[in-house]
Amino acid sequence: MLARQISLLTAALAALAVQFGPALALDKPTGDVVLTVTGAIDDINSGSAAEFDMAMLEKLPGRAATLETPWTQGKVTFSGPFMAELMKAVGAHGKTLRVSALNDYTVEVPLSDATDIKTILATRMNDEPMSVRDKGPLFIIYPFDLDPSLYNEKYFSRSVWQIKSIEVIE
């Protein structure tokens, strides 16, 4: 009798997993992949990675920030998803992000910079998509406008542009 109940329960759980599993997974990109996230993540959509096209990134909650940076002239408006929302979307669980640019420049950024600071993954500058020539397609922007104490070399060195991938490290 108990074996039969366990069998029925197992079948019911399997049916729920089939029904609800795909709804919890990341969508697959339909456009060009602009970002690949790997490592200590739970939600994937391609092999062992989470791939994003620009439309997927721009659907994530974020903000626009008008600020000065050491790399631009005058005030510029950057917009894009919060890094925290990207990390939530991939189910990140680690301590460090290894962020790599198109030219293979790599920086390690504490995961807390994504989760505890309103850092954005800029997809646009002055409402326009960023070309590779203009530091695109993706650029980590710290909220210098909200917290002027972040305007220093420590955070400048973590402000990677031309991002192609992020690895979440335990």
C-alpha positions as CSV (number, residue, x, y, z in Angstrom):
1,M,0.0,0.0,0.0
2,L,2.7,2.5,1.0
3,A,4.7,1.6,-2.2
4,R,1.7,2.4,-4.3
5,Q,1.2,5.8,-2.6
6,I,4.9,6.6,-3.1
7,S,4.6,5.6,-6.7
8,L,1.6,7.9,-7.2
9,L,3.3,10.8,-5.4
10,T,6.4,10.3,-7.6
11,A,4.3,10.3,-10.7
12,A,2.5,13.5,-9.6
13,L,5.7,15.3,-8.8
14,A,7.1,14.3,-12.2
15,A,4.0,15.6,-13.9
16,L,4.4,18.9,-12.0
17,A,8.0,19.2,-13.1
18,V,7.1,18.7,-16.7
19,Q,4.3,21.2,-16.4
20,F,6.1,23.9,-14.5
21,G,9.8,23.3,-15.2
22,P,10.0,25.1,-18.6
23,A,8.2,28.1,-17.2
24,L,11.0,28.6,-14.7
25,A,13.8,28.2,-17.2
26,L,15.3,31.1,-19.1
27,D,14.0,31.7,-22.5
28,K,16.3,31.1,-25.4
29,P,17.7,34.1,-27.2
30,T,16.0,34.9,-30.5
31,G,18.6,37.5,-31.5
32,D,22.3,37.6,-31.5
33,V,23.8,36.5,-28.2
34,V,25.5,39.4,-26.5
35,L,26.2,38.0,-23.1
36,T,27.0,34.5,-21.8
37,V,26.8,33.8,-18.0
38,T,28.4,30.6,-16.7
39,G,29.7,29.1,-13.4
40,A,27.7,29.0,-10.2
41,I,24.3,29.5,-11.7
42,D,21.0,27.6,-11.4
43,D,19.1,28.8,-14.5
44,I,20.5,28.0,-17.9
45,N,19.2,28.0,-21.5
46,S,22.2,26.6,-23.5
47,G,24.3,23.7,-22.3
48,S,25.7,24.8,-19.0
49,A,25.3,28.5,-19.7
50,A,22.8,31.3,-19.6
51,E,22.8,33.2,-22.9
52,F,21.2,36.6,-23.4
53,D,20.3,38.6,-26.5
54,M,19.8,42.4,-26.1
55,A,16.0,42.1,-25.9
56,M,16.2,39.6,-23.0
57,L,18.6,41.9,-21.1
58,E,16.4,45.0,-21.7
59,K,13.3,43.2,-20.3
60,L,15.0,42.9,-16.9
61,P,14.2,45.7,-14.4
62,G,16.8,48.5,-14.4
63,R,17.2,52.2,-14.6
64,A,18.6,55.1,-16.4
65,A,21.5,57.0,-14.8
66,T,22.7,60.4,-15.9
67,L,26.2,60.9,-14.7
68,E,29.8,61.7,-15.4
69,T,32.4,59.0,-15.9
70,P,36.2,59.1,-16.5
71,W,35.5,57.6,-20.0
72,T,33.0,60.0,-21.4
73,Q,32.7,63.8,-21.8
74,G,30.2,65.6,-19.7
75,K,27.1,64.0,-18.3
76,V,25.9,60.9,-20.2
77,T,22.8,58.8,-19.6
78,F,23.4,55.1,-19.4
79,S,20.5,52.7,-19.1
80,G,20.1,49.0,-18.7
81,P,19.1,46.2,-16.2
82,F,20.3,46.2,-12.7
83,M,23.2,43.7,-12.3
84,A,21.2,42.3,-9.3
85,E,18.3,41.4,-11.7
86,L,20.7,39.7,-14.0
87,M,22.1,37.7,-11.2
88,K,18.6,36.8,-10.0
89,A,17.6,35.7,-13.5
90,V,20.5,33.2,-13.7
91,G,20.2,32.1,-10.1
92,A,23.7,33.1,-9.2
93,H,25.2,31.8,-6.0
94,G,28.8,32.7,-5.5
95,K,31.1,35.4,-4.3
96,T,32.9,36.8,-7.3
97,L,32.0,37.7,-10.9
98,R,34.8,37.2,-13.5
99,V,33.8,39.7,-16.2
100,S,35.4,39.4,-19.6
101,A,35.5,41.9,-22.4
102,L,35.6,41.3,-26.2
103,N,39.4,42.0,-26.1
104,D,39.8,39.3,-23.3
105,Y,40.4,41.9,-20.6
106,T,39.1,40.3,-17.4
107,V,38.3,41.7,-14.0
108,E,37.1,40.1,-10.9
109,V,34.2,41.9,-9.3
110,P,32.6,41.0,-5.9
111,L,29.1,39.6,-6.4
112,S,28.1,42.1,-3.7
113,D,28.8,44.9,-6.1
114,A,25.9,43.5,-8.2
115,T,23.6,42.7,-5.3
116,D,24.2,45.5,-2.8
117,I,24.8,48.5,-5.1
118,K,22.5,49.7,-7.8
119,T,25.0,48.8,-10.5
120,I,23.6,48.5,-14.0
121,L,24.7,46.5,-17.0
122,A,24.3,49.4,-19.5
123,T,22.9,48.4,-22.9
124,R,22.3,52.0,-24.0
125,M,24.1,55.4,-23.9
126,N,21.9,58.4,-24.4
127,D,19.1,56.1,-25.4
128,E,21.1,54.5,-28.3
129,P,22.5,51.0,-28.4
130,M,26.3,51.1,-27.7
131,S,28.5,50.0,-30.6
132,V,31.8,48.2,-29.8
133,R,33.5,51.5,-30.7
134,D,31.5,53.3,-28.1
135,K,32.2,50.8,-25.3
136,G,29.3,48.5,-26.1
137,P,27.5,46.4,-26.4
138,L,27.5,46.1,-22.6
139,F,29.2,48.3,-19.9
140,I,29.1,47.9,-16.1
141,I,28.1,51.3,-14.7
142,Y,28.3,52.0,-11.0
143,P,25.7,54.5,-9.6
144,F,28.1,57.4,-9.3
145,D,25.1,59.7,-9.5
146,L,23.5,58.1,-6.3
147,D,26.7,57.6,-4.3
148,P,29.6,59.9,-5.1
149,S,31.9,57.9,-2.8
150,L,32.0,55.2,-5.5
151,Y,33.7,57.7,-7.9
152,N,37.2,56.3,-7.3
153,E,39.9,54.1,-8.8
154,K,38.6,50.9,-7.1
155,Y,35.2,51.1,-8.9
156,F,36.7,52.5,-12.1
157,S,38.8,49.4,-12.4
158,R,35.6,47.2,-12.1
159,S,33.7,49.2,-14.7
160,V,34.3,46.9,-17.6
161,W,33.0,47.8,-21.1
162,Q,32.6,45.7,-24.2
163,I,31.5,42.8,-22.0
164,K,31.0,39.4,-23.6
165,S,30.8,37.1,-20.6
166,I,30.4,36.7,-16.9
167,E,31.5,33.7,-14.9
168,V,30.0,33.4,-11.4
169,I,32.7,31.9,-9.0
170,E,31.9,30.2,-5.7
